[in-house]
Each structure stands twice: as C-alpha cells, then as structure tokens.
Amino acid sequence: METQSIITRAEYLAQAGTENAEYTHREYYAQFVTDTAVRMVGARFGEKLLASRDRYFNDIGIELWDKVCTVIHINVTAWKKAGNNGYSKSDLVCIAKAAGREYRKQRWITEIE
C-alpha cells in the first residue's frame, strides 16, 4: 500500500483530541499497511471481518489481534519516515485493524458508521 505523503508521529499526536482525531488515527496507521498485511489479516479473520458490525472490530477479541500482530508485516520504511523508532503491540494492533479495513474495502464492504 503506497501513501502519497507521510503523516509524521508528531503531526498525528498534535491532532489527538481534535474533531478529526479518529480520521487522523485511521489515516496515520493505514500508511503502514502492506499488501502482505492485508492478505495475512484476511486469512486470519476473513469471515469475521466481513461479518463485523463494530467500527473498531472490537467484536473480534483483542487476544486474537494480539496474536496476529506478532507476525504482521508493516511498511517499515514509512514507519521510520514518520519519525518512529520502535513500536508497541498497540501500534501493531492498530496497523492490523487498518489492514482489516482495507480487506473489507477490497471486497466492496462499506465502512461501519
């Protein structure tokens, strides 16, 4: 997945708590999603993702997201360009969920409001 310009971590954090914070959160983490991540998350959660009615995929247990984030492939180049050094499990879960949203989008499933 290729992004036009990188949203830096500083820019992302400066938006926290603002009116468009959720959009910024989604856009920030989506820029680190790879095609491999979309396939991996789809293989692990495909039917659950398509059936999900929770906009945050919280109807898929966090313990399952924690497991998939141990093997997810992220765009490390973009991650570093965004000013990140290391990453936490929560960062990887957010990227995995962004990959899940892309998986749904590729199958013409609309965004959950």
C-alpha positions, 0 to 999 in steps of 0.5 A, spaced: 500 500 500 503 506 497 501 513 501 502 519 497 505 523 503 507 521 510 503 523 516 509 524 521 508 521 529 508 528 531 503 531 526 498 525 528 499 526 536 498 534 535 491 532 532 489 527 538 483 530 541 481 534 535 474 533 531 478 529 526 482 525 531 479 518 529 480 520 521 487 522 523 488 515 527 485 511 521 489 515 516 496 515 520 496 507 521 493 505 514 500 508 511 503 502 514 499 497 511 502 492 506 499 488 501 502 482 505 498 485 511 492 485 508 492 478 505 495 475 512 489 479 516 484 476 511 486 469 512 486 470 519 479 473 520 476 473 513 469 471 515 469 475 521 471 481 518 466 481 513 461 479 518 463 485 523 458 490 525 463 494 530 467 500 527 473 498 531 472 490 530 472 490 537 467 484 536 473 480 534 477 479 541 483 483 542 487 476 544 486 474 537 489 481 534 494 480 539 496 474 536 496 476 529 500 482 530 506 478 532 507 476 525 504 482 521 508 485 516 508 493 516 511 498 511 517 499 515 520 504 511 514 509 512 514 507 519 521 510 520 519 516 515 514 518 520 519 519 525 518 512 529 523 508 532 520 502 535 513 500 536 508 497 541 503 491 540 498 497 540 501 500 534 501 493 531 494 492 533 492 498 530 496 497 523 492 490 523 485 493 524 487 498 518 489 492 514 482 489 516 479 495 513 482 495 507 480 487 506 473 489 507 474 495 502 477 490 497 471 486 497 466 492 496 464 492 504 462 499 506 465 502 512 461 501 519 458 508 521 
